Amino acid sequence: MTSPQPIRDLILAVPSPLEELADDRLRAAGLRMLLKRDDLVHPDLPGNKWRKLKHNLAAAAAGNFHTLLTFGGAFSKQILATAAAGHHFGFNTVGVVRGEEHVPLNPLLARAAELGMSLTYVDRDRYRRRTEPAFLRRLRREFGPHYVIPAGGANREGVRGCAELPGEITSAYDVICVSSGTGCTLAGVGIGLPAGRTAIGFASLRGDFLTGDVTALQREYGRTTQNWTVNTEFPFGGFARRPPELLDFLTDFRDRHGITLDAVYEAKMMAGIVELAGRGHWQPGTTLVAVLG
Ligand SMILES: *Cc1c(COP(=O)(O)O)cnc(C)c1O
């Protein structure tokens, strides 16, 4: 399948840069850290979301679909990224948002609407049943034929895009750290990892479902690997929670490094890395790559 071609100007900073992060806490543990700056790929289409969308766009075009439909919470970056992808690649887009409509729209949904996305709202109960045939039929009646991108972009095409990440890393390293929502990124990174390297996914949601979900996504892709683990110690209370200790970490990290981490994913992963480093989790001399964005 060929790569999707934008119909409008689109500048994606790919491959995203790799930067050394000099952090005293990691250095004290004998660790070197490189940041894979996927957050710099595009403001509406950060690398994590772009990787998961890319092959889905190609599949939608190959199937002659003119509309993309996706799901997410009201603060889902996947919704916004799909709106941006539709805008740039010439698809209509529909966002099925969990919960009630709140007017005015939050900045993320307002931007998605500005990019041309139709937003529709479903209650939590119906949202939970979003993959059932009856619900999907209803959506087809309402919005016409469309290509469905699951919540978080977590499908086989999403895994495929994320599997391309390790190949972009040209420096020597031992461990790739990612933050995990659906686990799609971790599933793909595990598949793309060269021999002898490992990946850790830091769960940003509470619960123990990720190991099973990552395995299921790898199976859907057609290859399972044993080179990854999930860490569930640092969800900081759950998905949309921002407890003071997380915000303090974020502020301190910004003061140290001039990088503002997002509170949903990146700050939890980074706080987890710093904590694990302090506990001696990695041998001195280990090089970590942490993926932002
Ligand atoms: C969306 C997002 C994730 C979620 O990744 P999954 O593939 O759903 O596990 C992780 N990190 C960042 C920065 C994201 O924007």
The ligand as an ORCA input file, in Angstrom:
! r2SCAN-3c Opt
* xyz 0 1
  C      -2.175      8.933     22.727
  C      -0.885      8.825     23.471
  C      -0.489      7.621     24.063
  C      -1.354      6.397     24.045
  O      -0.710      5.372     23.385
  P      -1.368      3.937     23.192
  O      -0.852      3.520     21.877
  O      -2.869      4.144     23.192
  O      -0.932      3.102     24.323
  C       0.747      7.582     24.715
  N       1.532      8.668     24.785
  C       1.183      9.841     24.222
  C       2.104     11.000     24.346
  C      -0.040      9.949     23.540
  O      -0.400     11.130     22.987
*
